[in-house]
Amino acid sequence: MNIFIHQRRSKFARMCGVVAGAWMLAACSDPLDDFGALNDRIRAYYDAEAAGDWETVYGMRVKDFRWSVARDYFITAMREDAEGWELLDYKVLEAEETLNNVRVRLKFRYRVTAQDHAWARLVADRDGIVELEDVASWVFEDDEWLCEHAGVRAHLPMSDSLN
């Protein structure tokens, strides 16, 4: 085999490997990598939600929300609405910066045992697992990331924003 052809094939193979590796790294990177501390805030928010720690969730909402919705009402409503829904995990699918916030698309996995949510039981698998996608928006306010809109997951209507 001609050494020149072998070297060209070898360079081409290395270049393909570099491109494929870069593509795989980009595909595996966290969509929140460009937003610093937001990743930790989102993790803390949904970990608190999974634990039923509605006081922490309330404290991570924007000031306007907390001013308009009484803390005790929020905690009671969320506790009741979350009954029969166990947040198993979530994944950030996409994050996009808009004019004054970051829009985050997430996928949630719940185990549903709630008897009053027939639609959820219809779409759940045989283990009662339901996957939902939703969009939240976060703003940087008073030197921290706060949740402006936590999505419209039907079993948690208090997650919606005020507007």
C-alpha positions in Angstrom: 0.0 0.0 0.0 1.2 3.4 -0.8 2.4 5.2 2.4 0.8 8.5 1.2 -2.6 6.9 1.0 -2.2 5.2 4.4 -1.3 8.6 6.0 -4.3 10.3 4.5 -6.6 7.5 5.6 -5.1 7.7 9.1 -5.5 11.5 9.3 -9.1 11.1 8.1 -9.8 8.4 10.7 -8.4 10.6 13.5 -10.4 13.6 12.3 -13.6 11.5 12.2 -12.8 10.3 15.8 -12.3 13.9 17.0 -15.5 15.1 15.4 -17.5 12.1 16.7 -16.0 12.6 20.2 -16.9 16.3 20.2 -20.4 15.5 19.0 -20.9 12.9 21.8 -19.6 15.4 24.4 -22.1 18.0 23.2 -24.9 15.5 23.2 -24.1 14.5 26.8 -23.4 17.9 28.2 -25.9 19.4 30.7 -28.2 22.0 29.1 -27.6 24.2 32.2 -23.8 24.3 31.9 -24.0 27.9 30.6 -26.1 29.2 33.5 -23.8 28.6 36.5 -25.6 28.3 39.9 -29.0 27.7 38.2 -28.3 24.0 37.9 -27.9 23.7 41.7 -31.1 25.8 42.3 -33.2 23.6 40.0 -31.9 20.5 41.7 -32.7 22.0 45.1 -36.2 23.0 44.0 -37.2 19.6 42.6 -35.5 17.7 45.4 -37.6 19.7 47.8 -40.7 19.1 45.7 -39.9 15.3 45.7 -39.5 15.4 49.5 -42.8 17.3 50.0 -40.9 20.2 51.5 -43.3 22.9 50.2 -41.9 25.6 52.5 -38.6 25.4 50.7 -40.3 25.3 47.3 -42.3 28.4 48.3 -39.2 30.2 49.3 -37.6 29.6 45.9 -40.5 31.3 44.1 -40.1 34.9 42.8 -40.9 37.7 45.2 -44.2 38.7 43.3 -45.5 35.1 43.7 -44.7 35.1 47.4 -46.3 38.5 47.8 -49.5 37.4 46.0 -49.9 33.8 47.4 -50.0 33.3 51.2 -47.4 30.8 52.4 -49.7 28.7 54.5 -52.2 28.5 51.6 -49.5 27.4 49.2 -48.2 24.7 51.5 -51.6 23.3 52.3 -52.7 23.3 48.6 -49.5 21.7 47.4 -49.6 19.1 50.1 -53.1 18.1 49.1 -52.5 18.3 45.3 -49.4 16.2 45.5 -51.2 13.4 47.4 -50.8 10.2 45.4 -48.0 11.5 43.2 -44.5 10.5 43.9 -41.8 12.3 42.0 -39.2 9.7 41.1 -36.9 11.7 39.0 -36.6 14.5 36.5 -34.3 15.5 33.7 -33.5 18.9 32.2 -33.9 18.5 28.5 -33.2 22.0 27.3 -32.5 25.4 28.6 -32.9 28.6 26.7 -32.2 32.2 27.7 -34.9 34.6 26.8 -35.2 38.4 27.4 -35.2 38.3 31.2 -35.3 34.6 32.2 -34.2 31.1 31.4 -36.8 28.8 30.0 -36.1 25.2 31.1 -37.9 22.2 29.5 -37.9 19.1 31.8 -39.1 15.5 31.8 -40.6 14.2 35.1 -41.3 10.6 36.1 -44.0 10.0 38.7 -45.5 7.0 40.4 -49.2 7.7 40.5 -51.5 6.1 43.1 -54.0 8.9 43.3 -57.5 7.6 42.7 -58.9 10.9 41.6 -56.6 11.3 38.6 -58.1 8.7 36.2 -56.4 10.3 33.2 -53.0 9.7 34.8 -53.8 6.1 35.5 -54.8 5.7 31.8 -51.4 6.9 30.6 -49.4 5.2 33.3 -47.5 2.0 32.6 -48.4 -1.1 34.6 -46.2 0.0 37.5 -48.2 3.3 37.7 -45.3 5.3 36.3 -46.2 8.5 34.3 -43.8 10.6 32.3 -44.6 14.3 31.8 -42.8 17.0 30.1 -43.2 20.6 31.3 -41.6 24.0 31.0 -40.4 26.2 33.9 -38.9 29.6 33.9 -36.3 31.0 36.2 -35.1 34.6 36.8 -32.1 36.0 38.6 -33.6 38.2 41.2 -32.0 39.7 44.4 -28.7 37.9 43.6 -30.2 34.4 43.4 -32.1 32.2 40.9 -35.8 32.1 41.7 -38.6 30.1 40.0 -41.0 32.4 38.2 -43.1 29.6 36.6 -42.8 26.0 37.7 -44.9 24.6 34.9 -48.5 23.5 34.7 -48.4 19.9 35.7 -52.1 19.2 36.2 -51.8 17.7 39.7 -50.0 20.7 41.0 -51.9 23.8 39.9 -50.2 26.1 42.4 -47.0 25.6 40.4 -48.3 27.9 37.7 -47.2 31.5 37.6 -49.5 34.4 38.5 -49.8 35.6 34.9 
